[in-house]
Amino acid sequence: MSDRIRLAFETVTKRFDHPRNGGLIVAIQGVDIRIADGERVALIGPSGCGKSTLLNLASGLDFPSEGRVRVDGVEVSGPNRQVAFMLQKDLLLPWRSILENVCFGQEIRGMSRAERRDKALAQLNRFRIADFAEAYPHQLSGGMRQRAALARTMMMDPDVLLLDEPFSALDAQTKLVLQADLARTLTESRKTSFLITHDLDEAVTLSDRVLVMSKRPGRIVREIIVDLPHRDEPLQRRRLPETARYTGELMNLLDIGHAELV
Amino acid sequence: MTAVINLLARKEAWGSFLLLFVVLAVWEWLPGAMGVPVFIVAPPSRVWAEFMRLLDVERLFLHTAITFFQVMVGFVLGSLLGMVVGYTLGLSKTAEFVLSPYILALQIAPKVAFAPLFVMWFGFNVYPKILVAVLIVFFPILINVLGAMRTLDGAMVNLARSFSASKLQIFWKIQFPASMPALFSGLRIGSTLAVIGVVVGEMVGGNNGLGYLLVFGEGQANTPMVFVAILLLTFIGIVIYGLVVLLENRVLHYLPRAATTEKST
């Protein structure tokens, strides 16, 4: 980890037109986040607090109403090569084989057929789904599909991975395995990650830092440094008694148990 | 071929054959037994005899070929036109907004009612028939394509955008392939409608084609001839529908089998 800032939100505010009454919705307000190279940051908050808006801003699909988003110090003016995202939905194209899906991004970027095929196969090997290279998405289980989505994201070789509840649609056991795969991959490739999640355990076990966002308009209300061992082994970290202390603190911050806002 | 053999291996298929046999037998004997004259219901034996006679003296093959040709051309042109307009409207909100009231009006208008008009415009040749078929095929294709473009998951487009895809790439790599299932259900509907369009055109004006034979047979009170024309028209419809299904199975091979219709195995 170095001091170089990979992803920065500088007092970012985002407003949307209200779909019906013609007014404005303030999705996020005055958000300041700086994520250093190699750092793993998780963001939690109540539903509808604008977490996914942050991801769209970082990936250049949308732009802030106020403030700036920078990737590697450069203001984001559109989609760029430094970031790649992965969502809860795998977004695998049903008419493409798994291999072709993993190739998709580089195909658009113009990488040669042979090169992208080799690289995609390497990614499939890394995520242990090489046997399914020629299969179509509907033939795979949810966990394998999400692995393929992860492979497609890594195929872009981004500096920053934006992860929007990537495992929330999976069953509990598959989720644990994929979290471990993700942690290992992030370590091997020395990537920076920004993980948006509802899962407090996931936030604590996969991150160096957890940011807590308020309900709309979303602000960062708290930052918790996760000072726990087993950074690359979420399964080990999950077993630590201190992990429960962290998640307990997050539950209190989110007012879980005596609130209607989650 | 193996598909046919597999089909024959199933018990239900034999049930189907038996039913056909029973229906033919009832059709052959029952009307006569009940005193229904041949010019009301022609039994299969008379229809077959008329079929052989028409082949011999009325150039039946030529009439069938002409109708088939018009149906094919009308279907292909109508489908292409429906696709072009459907994708254009799907890509341009403005175009859709400006054109949709007129398209809706034209969709509600009974297309076959245009047949006399087209005959007046073009005369007794293939054009009015093809044009009616084009018009009638156009709408289900347009509506299905447009629907698919509207309901496409925006996240898929965003995924491509995040890879810096151009508008053209987004169309060819996401929107167009994503619309295939809807396009093919439109083509299935269109393939049966094309036959209707051509027949109406032939009935209104012309001196060849199966639609002409229908009217000609009616004028002579030749019920077997009308039956022959109806059966051949159905046959043409089945052939074209079958071609669409064949193409669909190739293009949509990636879909789970349960989701495609009429799969026996």
Interface residues (C-beta under 8 A of the other chain):
Chain A: N56 S59 G60 L61 G78 P79 N80 R81 V83 A84 F85 L87 K89 L91 L93 P94 W95 R96 F104 G105 E107 I108 R109 Y136 H138 Q139 M156
Chain B: D153 A155 M156 N158 L159 A160 R161 S162 F163 S164 A165 Q169 K173 I174 P177 A178 M180 Y254 L255 P256
